[in-house]
Amino acid sequence: IRSLDVHPAKFHNIYAIKNGREPSVGKYPHLLSLQEEVFLVNSLHVCSAVLIHPQWALSSAHCFRESESNMYHVMSGVHQLLDNLGEEWEQDIEVSNYTLHKDYIGGGANNHDIAIIRLAIPARIDNYTTPVVLPPLGTSEQYVGRNCSMVGWGDGDNGATGLIHEGYSAPMTSQQCDQQWTNLNIREWHLCTGGDNTTAYPCSGDGGSPLTCPDDSGNLVLAGLGSFTPYPCSFYPPAVFTRITYYRDWICDVTYRDVC
């Protein structure tokens, strides 16, 4: 996620969950670490990503700085990024290619901040690596008022730990969000959490972080991807996610109907 102050160009990316807590290992098996090769020998965590199919993942478009797909790979089953122990269930998979939304233009906030990642090989599905459920095609659900979970790595309340942190928040209406973001327009492809409806909030450094919400049957589905927050991060204005239901047809098309 990026962080905004008054100037839309001043973005930093969402990092951890303030007022959050460490979940149990394996609680979020759809969460991926998107990493970029640095100097050919080291890899740097740049964003979160979300597994939606054994060979497909989603992240935020602003996460991709390199044009070459082979500069990126994802790791699944990771609980601790710093001082990673290399647990046997972790998987490291190269990125075959990625597709930014055609209307994403970079910078600012009012763009289509979503990307689809194709993995070079399918992920091995187990208790630590499992695709998230997507909302069905044809729905425009915004999950207003529901108890949704957000998750990410990075700075918690006591600085950088590299551990997953989770928090809970209820989405608000676009109109409520737009009233609080006075310096930009909240659009129909945005989904906002924060204000009086939350006890935790995301902060800068971890774009692509998943927001999962219960559907009408109580099943958790992917509702949003971390896009931007206020800078410095706080409850106000709300954190803004890319709303998945707005892009369901596009996801279906780009994945060759693997994810429909």
C-alpha atoms as a printed R data frame, in Angstrom:
    type eleno elety resid chain resno       x       y       z
1   ATOM     1    CA   ILE     A     1   0.000   0.000   0.000
2   ATOM     2    CA   ARG     A     2   1.078   3.553  -0.676
3   ATOM     3    CA   SER     A     3   0.734   6.358   1.850
4   ATOM     4    CA   LEU     A     4  -0.594   9.765   0.882
5   ATOM     5    CA   ASP     A     5  -0.401  13.138   2.473
6   ATOM     6    CA   VAL     A     6  -1.959  16.201   0.871
7   ATOM     7    CA   HIS     A     7  -0.100  15.627  -2.396
8   ATOM     8    CA   PRO     A     8  -1.249  12.537  -4.356
9   ATOM     9    CA   ALA     A     9   2.239  12.038  -5.806
10  ATOM    10    CA   LYS     A    10   3.681  11.512  -2.338
11  ATOM    11    CA   PHE     A    11   3.008   7.793  -2.003
12  ATOM    12    CA   HIS     A    12   4.749   5.216   0.092
13  ATOM    13    CA   ASN     A    13   3.673   1.622  -0.020
14  ATOM    14    CA   ILE     A    14   1.099  -0.121   2.902
15  ATOM    15    CA   TYR     A    15   3.311  -1.826   5.415
16  ATOM    16    CA   ALA     A    16   1.968  -3.658   8.409
17  ATOM    17    CA   ILE     A    17  -1.016  -3.510  10.618
18  ATOM    18    CA   LYS     A    18  -1.048  -0.937  13.416
19  ATOM    19    CA   ASN     A    19  -2.897  -2.173  16.520
20  ATOM    20    CA   GLY     A    20  -2.778  -5.632  14.919
21  ATOM    21    CA   ARG     A    21  -1.614  -8.967  16.297
22  ATOM    22    CA   GLU     A    22   0.390 -11.960  15.141
23  ATOM    23    CA   PRO     A    23  -1.884 -14.757  13.836
24  ATOM    24    CA   SER     A    24  -1.206 -18.470  14.107
25  ATOM    25    CA   VAL     A    25   1.137 -19.978  11.517
26  ATOM    26    CA   GLY     A    26  -0.774 -20.970   8.384
27  ATOM    27    CA   LYS     A    27  -3.908 -18.954   9.147
28  ATOM    28    CA   TYR     A    28  -3.596 -17.033   5.846
29  ATOM    29    CA   PRO     A    29  -2.409 -19.656   3.322
30  ATOM    30    CA   HIS     A    30  -3.336 -17.401   0.388
31  ATOM    31    CA   LEU     A    31  -0.856 -14.691   1.425
32  ATOM    32    CA   LEU     A    32   2.292 -14.441  -0.716
33  ATOM    33    CA   SER     A    33   5.442 -12.364  -0.468
34  ATOM    34    CA   LEU     A    34   6.243 -10.724  -3.816
35  ATOM    35    CA   GLN     A    35  10.015 -10.368  -4.040
36  ATOM    36    CA   GLU     A    36  12.351  -8.623  -6.458
37  ATOM    37    CA   GLU     A    37  15.897  -9.705  -7.233
38  ATOM    38    CA   VAL     A    38  18.541  -7.193  -6.200
39  ATOM    39    CA   PHE     A    39  22.076  -7.427  -7.603
40  ATOM    40    CA   LEU     A    40  21.336 -10.995  -8.771
41  ATOM    41    CA   VAL     A    41  22.119 -12.499  -5.373
42  ATOM    42    CA   ASN     A    42  19.578 -11.062  -2.948
43  ATOM    43    CA   SER     A    43  15.815 -10.727  -2.992
44  ATOM    44    CA   LEU     A    44  13.802  -7.914  -1.462
45  ATOM    45    CA   HIS     A    45  10.196  -8.161  -0.293
46  ATOM    46    CA   VAL     A    46   8.405  -5.404  -2.203
47  ATOM    47    CA   CYS     A    47   4.716  -6.185  -1.681
48  ATOM    48    CA   SER     A    48   2.191  -8.770  -0.670
49  ATOM    49    CA   ALA     A    49   0.326 -10.828  -3.243
50  ATOM    50    CA   VAL     A    50  -2.651 -13.169  -3.029
51  ATOM    51    CA   LEU     A    51  -2.898 -16.675  -4.481
52  ATOM    52    CA   ILE     A    52  -6.179 -17.070  -6.418
53  ATOM    53    CA   HIS     A    53  -5.357 -20.303  -8.333
54  ATOM    54    CA   PRO     A    54  -2.375 -22.697  -8.211
55  ATOM    55    CA   GLN     A    55  -0.785 -20.740 -11.082
56  ATOM    56    CA   TRP     A    56  -2.263 -17.239 -10.662
57  ATOM    57    CA   ALA     A    57  -1.964 -14.474  -8.073
58  ATOM    58    CA   LEU     A    58  -3.080 -10.869  -7.624
59  ATOM    59    CA   SER     A    59  -1.171  -7.865  -6.351
60  ATOM    60    CA   SER     A    60  -1.210  -4.096  -6.727
61  ATOM    61    CA   ALA     A    61   0.045  -2.572  -9.968
62  ATOM    62    CA   HIS     A    62   2.188  -0.017  -8.142
63  ATOM    63    CA   CYS     A    63   4.333  -2.871  -6.785
64  ATOM    64    CA   PHE     A    64   5.986  -3.529 -10.148
65  ATOM    65    CA   ARG     A    65   8.972  -1.323 -10.897
66  ATOM    66    CA   GLU     A    66  10.850  -3.636 -13.254
67  ATOM    67    CA   SER     A    67   9.669  -4.441 -16.769
68  ATOM    68    CA   GLU     A    68  11.293  -7.891 -16.760
69  ATOM    69    CA   SER     A    69   9.104 -10.593 -15.216
70  ATOM    70    CA   ASN     A    70  12.128 -12.741 -14.357
71  ATOM    71    CA   MET     A    71  13.161 -10.153 -11.777
72  ATOM    72    CA   TYR     A    72  10.270 -11.287  -9.573
73  ATOM    73    CA   HIS     A    73   9.298 -14.381  -7.623
74  ATOM    74    CA   VAL     A    74   6.774 -15.159  -4.900
75  ATOM    75    CA   MET     A    75   7.083 -17.063  -1.654
76  ATOM    76    CA   SER     A    76   4.177 -18.872  -0.032
77  ATOM    77    CA   GLY     A    77   3.832 -20.294   3.453
78  ATOM    78    CA   VAL     A    78   6.061 -17.571   4.918
79  ATOM    79    CA   HIS     A    79   5.246 -16.373   8.426
80  ATOM    80    CA   GLN     A    80   8.430 -14.475   9.289
81  ATOM    81    CA   LEU     A    81  10.269 -12.545   6.583
82  ATOM    82    CA   LEU     A    82  13.167 -11.260   8.685
83  ATOM    83    CA   ASP     A    83  15.525 -14.027   9.810
84  ATOM    84    CA   ASN     A    84  13.471 -16.467   7.774
85  ATOM    85    CA   LEU     A    85  14.053 -20.048   8.920
86  ATOM    86    CA   GLY     A    86  13.252 -21.671   5.570
87  ATOM    87    CA   GLU     A    87  10.479 -23.885   6.887
88  ATOM    88    CA   GLU     A    88   9.887 -27.050   4.870
89  ATOM    89    CA   TRP     A    89   6.395 -25.965   3.791
90  ATOM    90    CA   GLU     A    90   7.583 -22.697   2.232
91  ATOM    91    CA   GLN     A    91   7.576 -22.484  -1.571
92  ATOM    92    CA   ASP     A    92   9.625 -20.154  -3.785
93  ATOM    93    CA   ILE     A    93   8.144 -19.796  -7.278
94  ATOM    94    CA   GLU     A    94   9.349 -17.649 -10.170
95  ATOM    95    CA   VAL     A    95   6.995 -15.238 -11.904
96  ATOM    96    CA   SER     A    96   6.352 -16.184 -15.533
97  ATOM    97    CA   ASN     A    97   4.726 -12.861 -16.430
98  ATOM    98    CA   TYR     A    98   2.456 -10.202 -15.007
99  ATOM    99    CA   THR     A    99  -0.315  -8.039 -16.437
100 ATOM   100    CA   LEU     A   100  -1.094  -4.554 -15.182
101 ATOM   101    CA   HIS     A   101  -4.635  -3.301 -15.696
102 ATOM   102    CA   LYS     A   102  -4.800  -1.475 -19.031
103 ATOM   103    CA   ASP     A   103  -6.045   1.722 -17.350
104 ATOM   104    CA   TYR     A   104  -3.311   1.836 -14.723
105 ATOM   105    CA   ILE     A   105  -1.116   4.868 -15.399
106 ATOM   106    CA   GLY     A   106   1.000   4.960 -12.255
107 ATOM   107    CA   GLY     A   107   1.154   7.610  -9.561
108 ATOM   108    CA   GLY     A   108  -1.777   9.309  -7.906
109 ATOM   109    CA   ALA     A   109  -4.686   7.471  -6.364
110 ATOM   110    CA   ASN     A   110  -7.507   7.451  -8.897
111 ATOM   111    CA   ASN     A   111  -6.189   4.668 -11.083
112 ATOM   112    CA   HIS     A   112  -6.723   0.925 -11.450
113 ATOM   113    CA   ASP     A   113  -4.133  -0.381  -9.010
114 ATOM   114    CA   ILE     A   114  -4.287  -4.101  -9.738
115 ATOM   115    CA   ALA     A   115  -2.035  -6.660 -11.430
116 ATOM   116    CA   ILE     A   116  -2.371 -10.347 -12.273
117 ATOM   117    CA   ILE     A   117   0.663 -12.588 -11.831
118 ATOM   118    CA   ARG     A   118   1.189 -15.864 -13.678
119 ATOM   119    CA   LEU     A   119   3.507 -18.262 -11.871
120 ATOM   120    CA   ALA     A   120   6.111 -20.248 -13.779
121 ATOM   121    CA   ILE     A   121   4.870 -23.487 -12.192
122 ATOM   122    CA   PRO     A   122   1.718 -24.241 -10.196
123 ATOM   123    CA   ALA     A   123   1.997 -23.870  -6.455
124 ATOM   124    CA   ARG     A   124   1.746 -27.059  -4.412
125 ATOM   125    CA   ILE     A   125  -1.547 -26.816  -2.534
126 ATOM   126    CA   ASP     A   126  -1.381 -27.792   1.131
127 ATOM   127    CA   ASN     A   127  -2.289 -26.423   4.565
128 ATOM   128    CA   TYR     A   128   0.148 -23.520   4.158
129 ATOM   129    CA   THR     A   129  -0.510 -22.631   0.505
130 ATOM   130    CA   THR     A   130  -4.134 -22.439  -0.634
131 ATOM   131    CA   PRO     A   131  -5.921 -20.059  -3.043
132 ATOM   132    CA   VAL     A   132  -8.343 -17.554  -1.589
133 ATOM   133    CA   VAL     A   133 -11.984 -17.648  -2.698
134 ATOM   134    CA   LEU     A   134 -13.016 -14.810  -5.013
135 ATOM   135    CA   PRO     A   135 -16.463 -13.200  -5.077
136 ATOM   136    CA   PRO     A   136 -18.695 -14.624  -7.820
137 ATOM   137    CA   LEU     A   137 -18.953 -12.985 -11.215
138 ATOM   138    CA   GLY     A   138 -21.707 -10.417 -11.529
139 ATOM   139    CA   THR     A   139 -21.722  -9.133  -7.956
140 ATOM   140    CA   SER     A   140 -21.034  -5.537  -6.957
141 ATOM   141    CA   GLU     A   141 -20.881  -6.269  -3.222
142 ATOM   142    CA   GLN     A   142 -18.862  -3.770  -1.157
143 ATOM   143    CA   TYR     A   143 -19.175  -5.664   2.182
144 ATOM   144    CA   VAL     A   144 -20.168  -2.497   4.046
145 ATOM   145    CA   GLY     A   145 -20.265  -2.983   7.820
146 ATOM   146    CA   ARG     A   146 -18.937  -6.555   7.769
147 ATOM   147    CA   ASN     A   147 -16.115  -7.744  10.003
148 ATOM   148    CA   CYS     A   148 -13.248  -8.073   7.524
149 ATOM   149    CA   SER     A   149  -9.634  -9.077   8.126
150 ATOM   150    CA   MET     A   150  -6.516  -7.387   6.778
151 ATOM   151    CA   VAL     A   151  -3.059  -8.898   6.925
152 ATOM   152    CA   GLY     A   152   0.495  -7.881   6.041
153 ATOM   153    CA   TRP     A   153   4.172  -7.865   7.030
154 ATOM   154    CA   GLY     A   154   6.361  -5.035   8.178
155 ATOM   155    CA   ASP     A   155   6.191  -2.366  10.861
156 ATOM   156    CA   GLY     A   156   3.874  -3.163  13.724
157 ATOM   157    CA   ASP     A   157   3.395  -1.146  16.871
158 ATOM   158    CA   ASN     A   158   6.989  -1.753  17.982
159 ATOM   159    CA   GLY     A   159   8.850  -1.303  14.701
160 ATOM   160    CA   ALA     A   160   9.782  -3.750  11.963
161 ATOM   161    CA   THR     A   161   9.387  -7.377  13.030
162 ATOM   162    CA   GLY     A   162   8.976  -9.146   9.700
163 ATOM   163    CA   LEU     A   163   6.109 -11.134  11.191
164 ATOM   164    CA   ILE     A   164   2.627 -11.360   9.731
165 ATOM   165    CA   HIS     A   165   0.169  -9.118  11.533
166 ATOM   166    CA   GLU     A   166  -3.609  -9.184  11.224
167 ATOM   167    CA   GLY     A   167  -6.306  -6.691  12.062
168 ATOM   168    CA   TYR     A   168 -10.045  -6.331  11.631
169 ATOM   169    CA   SER     A   169 -12.078  -3.539  10.122
170 ATOM   170    CA   ALA     A   170 -15.478  -2.900   8.548
171 ATOM   171    CA   PRO     A   171 -15.715  -1.335   5.068
172 ATOM   172    CA   MET     A   172 -17.681   1.878   4.667
173 ATOM   173    CA   THR     A   173 -19.659   3.243   1.731
174 ATOM   174    CA   SER     A   174 -17.857   5.054  -1.085
175 ATOM   175    CA   GLN     A   175 -19.729   8.222  -0.159
176 ATOM   176    CA   GLN     A   176 -18.506   8.067   3.453
177 ATOM   177    CA   CYS     A   177 -14.950   7.481   2.276
178 ATOM   178    CA   ASP     A   178 -15.063  10.277  -0.300
179 ATOM   179    CA   GLN     A   179 -16.186  12.753   2.355
180 ATOM   180    CA   GLN     A   180 -13.064  11.983   4.396
181 ATOM   181    CA   TRP     A   181 -10.587  12.001   1.485
182 ATOM   182    CA   THR     A   182 -11.072  15.690   0.752
183 ATOM   183    CA   ASN     A   183  -8.093  16.029  -1.615
184 ATOM   184    CA   LEU     A   184  -9.029  13.284  -4.104
185 ATOM   185    CA   ASN     A   185 -12.032  11.441  -5.477
186 ATOM   186    CA   ILE     A   186 -12.910   7.956  -4.266
187 ATOM   187    CA   ARG     A   187 -14.146   5.972  -7.238
188 ATOM   188    CA   GLU     A   188 -16.301   2.892  -7.781
189 ATOM   189    CA   TRP     A   189 -13.230   0.631  -7.963
190 ATOM   190    CA   HIS     A   190 -12.147   1.604  -4.433
191 ATOM   191    CA   LEU     A   191 -13.095  -0.015  -1.116
192 ATOM   192    CA   CYS     A   192 -12.379   1.814   2.142
193 ATOM   193    CA   THR     A   193 -11.898   0.785   5.761
194 ATOM   194    CA   GLY     A   194 -11.176   2.912   8.798
195 ATOM   195    CA   GLY     A   195 -12.687   5.663  10.873
196 ATOM   196    CA   ASP     A   196 -15.151   4.626  13.559
197 ATOM   197    CA   ASN     A   197 -15.496   1.129  12.063
198 ATOM   198    CA   THR     A   198 -12.040  -0.182  12.884
199 ATOM   199    CA   THR     A   199  -9.670  -0.970  15.743
200 ATOM   200    CA   ALA     A   200  -6.638  -1.591  13.488
201 ATOM   201    CA   TYR     A   201  -5.353  -0.050  10.297
202 ATOM   202    CA   PRO     A   202  -2.714  -0.765   7.649
203 ATOM   203    CA   CYS     A   203   0.356   1.408   7.275
204 ATOM   204    CA   SER     A   204   2.937   2.129   4.580
205 ATOM   205    CA   GLY     A   205   5.022  -0.550   2.855
206 ATOM   206    CA   ASP     A   206   2.940  -3.587   1.884
207 ATOM   207    CA   GLY     A   207   0.814  -2.985  -1.191
208 ATOM   208    CA   GLY     A   208  -1.219  -5.904  -2.475
209 ATOM   209    CA   SER     A   209  -2.174  -6.982   1.037
210 ATOM   210    CA   PRO     A   210  -5.498  -8.869   1.090
211 ATOM   211    CA   LEU     A   211  -8.713  -7.731   2.727
212 ATOM   212    CA   THR     A   212 -11.032 -10.721   3.195
213 ATOM   213    CA   CYS     A   213 -14.687 -10.388   4.156
214 ATOM   214    CA   PRO     A   214 -17.550 -12.792   4.916
215 ATOM   215    CA   ASP     A   215 -20.084 -13.220   2.126
216 ATOM   216    CA   ASP     A   216 -23.814 -13.722   2.693
217 ATOM   217    CA   SER     A   217 -23.153 -17.361   3.666
218 ATOM   218    CA   GLY     A   218 -20.373 -16.456   6.080
219 ATOM   219    CA   ASN     A   219 -17.575 -17.726   3.818
220 ATOM   220    CA   LEU     A   220 -14.477 -15.535   3.551
221 ATOM   221    CA   VAL     A   221 -13.809 -14.060   0.112
222 ATOM   222    CA   LEU     A   222 -11.184 -11.653  -1.209
223 ATOM   223    CA   ALA     A   223 -12.722  -8.179  -1.106
224 ATOM   224    CA   GLY     A   224  -9.735  -5.904  -1.713
225 ATOM   225    CA   LEU     A   225  -6.017  -5.401  -2.308
226 ATOM   226    CA   GLY     A   226  -4.081  -2.790  -0.335
227 ATOM   227    CA   SER     A   227  -3.586   0.339  -2.439
228 ATOM   228    CA   PHE     A   228  -3.001   3.479  -0.368
229 ATOM   229    CA   THR     A   229  -3.304   5.011   3.093
230 ATOM   230    CA   PRO     A   230  -2.916   8.490   4.581
231 ATOM   231    CA   TYR     A   231   0.601   9.626   5.463
232 ATOM   232    CA   PRO     A   232   1.458   9.381   8.272
233 ATOM   233    CA   CYS     A   233  -0.809   6.375   8.635
234 ATOM   234    CA   SER     A   234  -3.805   6.761  10.918
235 ATOM   235    CA   PHE     A   235  -7.501   5.945  11.192
236 ATOM   236    CA   TYR     A   236  -8.382   9.084   9.191
237 ATOM   237    CA   PRO     A   237  -8.750   9.303   6.270
238 ATOM   238    CA   PRO     A   238  -9.611   5.629   5.673
239 ATOM   239    CA   ALA     A   239  -7.276   3.064   4.135
240 ATOM   240    CA   VAL     A   240  -8.173   2.419   0.496
241 ATOM   241    CA   PHE     A   241  -8.173  -0.994  -1.181
242 ATOM   242    CA   THR     A   242  -8.751  -1.958  -4.803
243 ATOM   243    CA   ARG     A   243 -12.242  -3.500  -4.876
244 ATOM   244    CA   ILE     A   244 -12.120  -7.027  -6.328
245 ATOM   245    CA   THR     A   245 -15.776  -7.258  -7.406
246 ATOM   246    CA   TYR     A   246 -15.176  -4.381  -9.842
247 ATOM   247    CA   TYR     A   247 -12.504  -6.436 -11.654
248 ATOM   248    CA   ARG     A   248 -13.981  -9.942 -11.644
249 ATOM   249    CA   ASP     A   249 -14.652 -10.049 -15.404
250 ATOM   250    CA   TRP     A   250 -11.151  -8.756 -16.123
251 ATOM   251    CA   ILE     A   251  -9.588 -11.381 -13.844
252 ATOM   252    CA   CYS     A   252 -11.553 -14.090 -15.635
253 ATOM   253    CA   ASP     A   253 -10.396 -12.875 -19.057
254 ATOM   254    CA   VAL     A   254  -6.698 -12.421 -18.215
255 ATOM   255    CA   THR     A   255  -6.450 -15.845 -16.546
256 ATOM   256    CA   TYR     A   256  -7.896 -17.521 -19.667
257 ATOM   257    CA   ARG     A   257 -10.985 -18.382 -17.631
258 ATOM   258    CA   ASP     A   258  -8.949 -20.350 -15.078
259 ATOM   259    CA   VAL     A   259 -10.378 -18.032 -12.406
260 ATOM   260    CA   CYS     A   260 -14.039 -17.383 -13.217
